């Protein structure tokens, strides 16, 4: 009977969010006294707080929800909050994470992502004070990016910097966007946890990565793990991916190489290494990574586009 009452009150609160938000918020708070880790209640309270324009409090609710269990509803709402704060790169990452959890949300998330892309592009394109050649490269790069041709987009953005160093601040925003797209393509092993000390540290670095987006803090926890458990391949793989965001490509590749020296079949690291090498324009080495994965059926479709793009680029250099 209590469960039925609880569910009825929860349904009532959700119905009230639009018309009587304060009452809805009171109901969510009452329900949280009974079940403080109920994800539906936490997300509902967050939605009510957003409606009341209490953005910081709403954000904290969605953080608590994700701490209980990563869920697409909280991630999408954190994306919406990031958009409202003009933190467009963060918004895109939250949307990508939501799709990874529930592919059925692809259509709605694609709409939300396109809104962010348009905001970024409009902001950049509204600046027309650079050298004509740089402006043309920026416009072409944005077109390539929107068509999913990220390597061609990167080439254009780098050329824009060569034509006019004054466009650096604007172009770096676009390059960071590409880097975040690539970061979301990295492959990770699904971690399983128990009550061990290493798992406690892993939970801390995942929280820093996924919720706080504090990459320096996450790296500190990773280094704590590796100081004691130097051969933990999952931590090394995550560390390599985070170092990529800091443009520390050599150190990133070292992490992936160490993974593979510990376990030559740890293919997450081989794939991630291929992406970093491609970003660093080390085409032949990148091709070698992807070509090894091409021989494995589970990776064949994933690496084909990278191999074809690299072959086309190498042929153009001949």
Wavefront OBJ file of the C-alpha trace (Angstrom):
o trace
v 0.000 0.000 0.000
v 2.870 2.348 0.829
v 4.476 1.760 -2.572
v 1.203 2.549 -4.332
v 0.792 5.734 -2.269
v 4.386 6.726 -3.008
v 3.932 6.215 -6.757
v 0.660 8.159 -6.782
v 2.302 11.104 -5.005
v 5.220 10.952 -7.416
v 2.870 11.009 -10.407
v 0.976 13.920 -8.846
v 4.196 15.892 -8.332
v 5.252 15.429 -11.945
v 1.832 16.605 -13.156
v 2.099 19.706 -10.966
v 5.546 20.834 -12.190
v 4.112 23.054 -14.929
v 1.081 24.495 -13.117
v 2.002 24.582 -9.428
v 5.757 24.179 -9.262
v 6.096 25.106 -5.582
v 3.598 22.426 -4.553
v 5.352 19.902 -6.774
v 8.660 20.785 -5.108
v 7.140 20.280 -1.641
v 5.889 16.828 -2.635
v 9.287 15.842 -4.056
v 10.933 16.946 -0.795
v 8.452 14.858 1.248
v 9.125 11.816 -0.918
v 12.881 12.271 -0.584
v 12.512 12.046 3.186
v 11.200 8.526 2.625
v 13.536 7.519 -0.204
v 16.513 9.922 -0.407
v 18.156 7.974 -3.237
v 15.124 7.592 -5.486
v 16.302 8.688 -8.936
v 12.839 9.599 -10.216
v 12.247 11.858 -7.232
v 15.668 13.496 -7.463
v 15.181 14.154 -11.188
v 11.683 15.463 -10.571
v 12.910 17.824 -7.876
v 15.659 18.986 -10.227
v 13.114 19.682 -12.964
v 10.945 21.671 -10.551
v 13.951 23.726 -9.444
v 14.821 24.432 -13.082
v 11.265 25.647 -13.622
v 11.755 27.997 -10.658
v 15.069 29.135 -12.183
v 17.031 27.770 -9.229
v 19.692 26.407 -11.536
v 22.474 25.692 -9.037
v 20.119 23.744 -6.758
v 18.732 21.848 -9.752
v 22.243 20.966 -10.874
v 23.006 19.549 -7.441
v 19.872 17.361 -7.607
v 20.939 15.891 -10.924
v 24.447 15.345 -9.533
v 22.947 13.366 -6.643
v 20.841 11.376 -9.106
v 23.927 10.424 -11.155
v 25.791 9.465 -8.004
v 23.035 6.972 -7.190
v 23.160 5.582 -10.738
v 24.148 7.201 -14.015
v 20.897 7.793 -15.902
v 19.990 9.571 -19.157
v 17.346 11.864 -17.665
v 19.800 13.502 -15.274
v 22.466 13.730 -17.978
v 20.114 15.444 -20.427
v 19.049 17.928 -17.776
v 22.673 18.667 -16.920
v 23.177 19.278 -20.639
v 20.311 21.770 -20.622
v 21.798 23.515 -17.590
v 25.219 23.683 -19.272
v 23.595 25.199 -22.359
v 21.896 27.828 -20.179
v 25.307 28.653 -18.701
v 26.786 28.918 -22.218
v 29.033 25.947 -21.443
v 28.445 24.367 -24.822
v 31.209 21.751 -24.768
v 29.940 20.407 -21.446
v 26.404 20.233 -22.795
v 27.535 18.149 -25.777
v 29.369 15.715 -23.509
v 26.312 15.205 -21.313
v 24.112 14.591 -24.366
v 26.593 12.071 -25.777
v 26.691 10.241 -22.443
v 22.877 10.076 -22.392
v 22.771 8.439 -25.839
v 25.374 5.906 -24.766
v 23.074 4.844 -21.936
v 19.882 4.777 -24.013
v 20.084 4.731 -27.810
v 16.301 5.206 -28.001
v 16.911 8.847 -27.092
v 18.947 9.400 -30.245
v 16.332 11.563 -32.009
v 15.641 13.968 -29.153
v 19.321 14.193 -28.191
v 20.295 14.853 -31.813
v 17.925 17.846 -31.812
v 19.450 19.137 -28.578
v 23.003 18.653 -29.904
v 22.166 20.449 -33.151
v 20.923 23.423 -31.146
v 24.299 23.593 -29.384
v 26.228 23.224 -32.650
v 24.236 26.070 -34.184
v 24.919 28.321 -31.193
v 28.653 27.646 -31.379
v 28.806 28.120 -35.144
v 26.699 31.295 -35.118
v 28.935 32.789 -32.437
v 32.073 32.096 -34.461
v 30.642 33.070 -37.837
v 29.401 36.391 -36.475
v 33.063 37.396 -36.176
v 34.193 38.554 -39.609
v 37.258 40.550 -38.729
v 39.966 38.062 -39.651
v 41.942 37.748 -42.859
v 39.667 36.668 -45.749
v 41.562 33.386 -46.179
v 41.132 32.599 -42.472
v 37.410 33.356 -42.606
v 37.000 31.042 -45.588
v 38.851 28.260 -43.790
v 36.709 28.700 -40.676
v 33.501 28.563 -42.692
v 34.678 25.498 -44.618
v 35.764 23.821 -41.390
v 32.368 24.386 -39.788
v 30.683 22.879 -42.858
v 32.961 19.826 -42.675
v 32.305 19.496 -38.942
v 28.554 19.605 -39.417
v 28.849 16.931 -42.112
v 30.805 14.704 -39.730
v 34.098 15.090 -41.601
v 36.049 15.995 -38.490
v 39.568 15.461 -39.861
v 38.903 17.775 -42.806
v 37.421 20.249 -40.342
v 40.592 20.127 -38.256
v 42.729 20.738 -41.337
v 40.691 23.849 -42.155
v 40.866 25.210 -38.615
v 44.640 24.712 -38.504
v 45.009 26.488 -41.847
v 42.927 29.381 -40.515
v 45.426 29.770 -37.674
v 48.265 29.903 -40.207
v 46.526 32.585 -42.255
v 45.651 34.781 -39.279
v 46.908 34.105 -35.714
v 44.356 36.667 -34.470
v 41.587 34.083 -34.943
v 43.192 31.753 -32.387
v 40.629 32.213 -29.590
v 37.681 31.548 -31.889
v 39.285 28.633 -33.717
v 40.446 26.955 -30.514
v 36.790 26.764 -29.421
v 36.054 24.836 -32.604
v 39.110 22.608 -32.197
v 38.108 21.864 -28.589
v 34.703 20.844 -29.889
v 36.385 18.362 -32.247
v 38.546 17.078 -29.393
v 35.427 16.445 -27.315
v 33.859 14.551 -30.219
v 36.976 12.377 -30.394
v 37.051 11.935 -26.605
v 33.518 10.577 -26.753
v 34.670 8.011 -29.318
v 37.277 6.526 -26.988
v 36.596 2.981 -25.828
v 36.569 1.958 -22.171
v 36.125 -1.304 -20.343
v 32.951 -1.458 -18.245
v 34.232 -1.315 -14.689
v 32.901 -3.614 -11.982
v 33.197 -2.619 -8.344
v 33.404 -4.222 -4.929
v 34.529 -2.838 -1.580
v 38.259 -2.815 -2.296
v 40.457 0.256 -1.867
v 41.264 0.466 -5.580
v 37.585 0.424 -6.492
v 36.931 3.277 -4.069
v 39.569 5.341 -5.880
v 38.132 4.372 -9.266
v 34.707 5.575 -8.191
v 36.292 8.867 -7.146
v 38.005 9.448 -10.487
v 34.840 8.482 -12.371
v 32.870 10.982 -10.296
v 35.472 13.656 -11.055
v 35.294 12.809 -14.768
v 31.583 12.295 -15.329
v 29.948 14.585 -12.801
v 32.403 17.289 -11.767
v 34.328 17.305 -15.064
v 37.419 18.135 -13.053
v 40.065 16.422 -15.163
v 42.991 17.455 -12.964
v 41.266 15.960 -9.942
v 40.502 12.784 -11.878
v 44.151 12.488 -12.917
v 45.230 12.818 -9.278
v 43.049 9.854 -8.288
v 44.374 7.869 -11.259
v 47.952 8.583 -10.232
v 47.143 7.466 -6.680
v 45.912 4.168 -8.095
v 48.897 3.720 -10.381
v 51.364 4.513 -7.581
v 50.098 1.399 -5.800
v 48.703 -0.695 -8.653
v 50.960 0.261 -11.548
v 49.593 -2.424 -13.839
v 45.909 -1.508 -13.670
v 45.103 -1.318 -17.380
v 41.681 0.281 -16.997
v 43.121 3.220 -15.056
v 45.976 3.575 -17.539
v 43.472 3.631 -20.394
v 41.387 6.352 -18.746
v 44.523 8.334 -17.962
v 45.626 8.191 -21.605
v 42.260 9.521 -22.735
v 42.278 12.406 -20.241
v 45.840 13.370 -21.175
v 44.603 13.654 -24.761
v 42.289 16.474 -23.659
v 45.339 18.339 -22.348
v 47.093 17.909 -25.724
v 49.706 15.685 -24.053
v 49.748 13.258 -26.934
v 53.106 11.598 -26.222
v 52.169 10.926 -22.593
v 48.757 9.713 -23.692
v 50.298 7.233 -26.128
v 52.716 6.046 -23.421
v 49.703 5.096 -21.271
v 48.142 3.092 -24.091
v 51.467 1.412 -24.869
v 51.807 0.398 -21.225
v 48.289 -1.069 -21.329
v 49.255 -3.166 -24.341
v 52.559 -4.244 -22.772
v 50.562 -5.585 -19.804
v 47.820 -7.132 -21.940
v 48.398 -7.256 -25.695
v 44.701 -8.042 -26.183
v 43.509 -4.910 -24.375
v 42.084 -3.539 -27.611
v 40.443 -0.481 -26.048
v 43.938 0.978 -25.709
v 44.891 0.057 -29.283
v 41.844 1.846 -30.683
v 42.333 4.894 -28.458
v 46.008 5.041 -29.404
v 44.975 5.097 -33.063
v 42.769 8.143 -32.501
v 45.476 10.054 -30.620
v 48.056 9.251 -33.293
v 45.659 10.443 -35.988
v 45.038 13.695 -34.105
v 48.815 14.131 -33.857
v 49.035 13.615 -37.661
v 51.133 10.479 -37.239
v 49.184 8.839 -40.023
v 51.170 5.661 -40.685
v 51.327 4.755 -36.992
v 47.610 5.429 -36.625
v 46.887 3.284 -39.674
v 48.883 0.436 -38.125
v 46.702 0.491 -34.965
v 43.422 0.483 -36.859
v 44.661 -2.108 -39.356
v 45.376 -4.560 -36.518
v 41.834 -4.074 -35.234
v 40.399 -4.574 -38.725
v 41.238 -8.279 -38.396
v 38.820 -8.616 -35.466
v 35.124 -8.890 -36.406
v 33.901 -6.931 -33.372
v 35.995 -3.905 -34.387
v 35.796 -4.151 -38.168
v 32.981 -1.666 -38.728
v 34.303 0.735 -36.074
v 37.733 1.175 -37.667
v 36.838 1.123 -41.368
v 36.114 4.841 -41.616
v 39.426 5.694 -39.934
v 41.400 3.423 -42.255
v 39.754 4.778 -45.403
v 40.308 8.381 -44.313
v 43.983 7.778 -43.555
v 44.565 5.991 -46.877
v 42.973 8.918 -48.724
v 45.131 11.395 -46.802
v 48.323 9.401 -47.415
v 47.563 9.128 -51.122
v 47.121 12.879 -51.255
v 50.605 13.333 -49.843
v 52.260 11.284 -52.582
l 1 2 3 4 5 6 7 8 9 10 11 12 13 14 15 16 17 18 19 20 21 22 23 24 25 26 27 28 29 30 31 32 33 34 35 36 37 38 39 40 41 42 43 44 45 46 47 48 49 50 51 52 53 54 55 56 57 58 59 60 61 62 63 64 65 66 67 68 69 70 71 72 73 74 75 76 77 78 79 80 81 82 83 84 85 86 87 88 89 90 91 92 93 94 95 96 97 98 99 100 101 102 103 104 105 106 107 108 109 110 111 112 113 114 115 116 117 118 119 120 121 122 123 124 125 126 127 128 129 130 131 132 133 134 135 136 137 138 139 140 141 142 143 144 145 146 147 148 149 150 151 152 153 154 155 156 157 158 159 160 161 162 163 164 165 166 167 168 169 170 171 172 173 174 175 176 177 178 179 180 181 182 183 184 185 186 187 188 189 190 191 192 193 194 195 196 197 198 199 200 201 202 203 204 205 206 207 208 209 210 211 212 213 214 215 216 217 218 219 220 221 222 223 224 225 226 227 228 229 230 231 232 233 234 235 236 237 238 239 240 241 242 243 244 245 246 247 248 249 250 251 252 253 254 255 256 257 258 259 260 261 262 263 264 265 266 267 268 269 270 271 272 273 274 275 276 277 278 279 280 281 282 283 284 285 286 287 288 289 290 291 292 293 294 295 296 297 298 299 300 301 302 303 304 305 306 307 308 309 310 311 312 313 314 315 316 317 318
